[in-house]
Amino acid sequence: MIVNAESIELAFKGFKTVYTDAYEAATAYSGQIAMTVPSSSRDETYGWLGQFPQLREWLGGDRVVKDLQAHSFAITNRKFESTVGVSRDDFEDDRLGIFKPMFAEMGHLAKLHPDELVFGLLKDGFTTTCFDGQYFFDIDHPTKDATGADVTVSNMADGTETPWYLLDTSRAIKPMVFQERSKYDFQAVTAPSDHTVFMTDQHLYGVRARVNAGLGLWHMAFGSKQALTAANYAAARAAMQEFRGDSGRVLGIKPTVMVVPPSLEDAAMHVLNTETNDGGGSNPWKGTCDLIVTPFVA
C-alpha cells in the first residue's frame, strides 16, 4: 500500500466504522439504573439531592420554598483513555485487516465502561458516603418524621452473604448518576509530519472520555447482605415501599430492578422467574422486578 494522506484517512474511517459498529452492538445496563447528566465544567454540584418536591396544602400566606442547597454533593469528572499503535510497516504491507478485531473490542469495551463505573460504585455503596454524609447503604440515614422530630431510616439488610440490590428506576431521578463531560470519542494521530508518528513510526488510534459515576438518592435503593430468598426479597421490597421523606411524607417508592452478580443469577431467577414455589403454589414474586446480572458487582 502507498502510504499517503488519502490512504491514512481511509484507514481511519475504516477503523472508526469497526469501532462504532461494535460500540452500538454492545449491550450495557447502566442506563437502566443511572440518570445521565451532562456536565459543562470540571465538576458538578447536586444541591437538590435529598429534596422531594411533594405537594402541600396551601392554606394562605407565602409559598414554602424548598432550599435546594440543603445538601451539597459534588461529582468530579475523571478522564479515561485507551490507545493502540499501528506501525507504518503494517500500512505499507497492507496488513490493516488484522487490526479490525482490536478496534471492535475497543468499541465494545468503551460501551461497557459506564457499566464498570456505575455498577462498581453501586457495589461500593456499603462503604461510600452519599449526599447526607452516610454510606449509601446504611442503617441510619437521617430524616424527620411528621412532627419534625429527627429519626433515622435503614436502606440495607446486614449479613454475611453475597450482596444483592433492589432499585426503583421508574422515575426521572434514578438511584445512580452517570455524569458526562466528554463522550467516548474515537481519535487518531496519523499525520506523517506529526512528531510522535515521525519518532516512533507508528500511527496512534484511541478513545477518550471525561465522565464519572455518582451516588444518587439512597431512597431509591436497597442493599442486602442476606441470602437471596423469597422471604428476604419480600422484606426488602416492603422496606423500600415504606420509605418516607422529610416530614414523614410517603415517597411512593417501588422496586423495579434487581441487580446481582453472576454467582446469584440462579437464586434471582428462582425468585423472579419461576411459576411455582418449592413447597407448591404459585410464586407471587414472578415478574415483579427486571433482573440485571453483571460481573461489575461481583
BELMO-V210223 format. One record per run of one state. SS is the DSSP state (2 for helix, 1 for strand, 0 for the rest). FROM is the first residue (numbers start at 1). LEN is the number of residues. Records with the same first field share a line. If there is no record, write none. Layout:
SS=FROM-LEN  FROM-LEN
//
This chain:
0=1-4  26-4  39-4  46-28  77-1  93-3  127-2  130-5  136-5  145-5  154-2  158-6  168-8  190-5  201-1  216-2  225-5  242-2  245-1  249-1  251-6  261-1  274-2  277-5  283-7  294-1  298-1
2=5-21  30-4  88-5  96-31  195-6  218-3  230-12  246-3  262-12  295-3
1=34-5  43-3  74-3  78-10  129-1  135-1  141-4  150-4  156-2  164-4  176-14  202-14  221-4  244-1  250-1  257-4  276-1  282-1  290-4
//
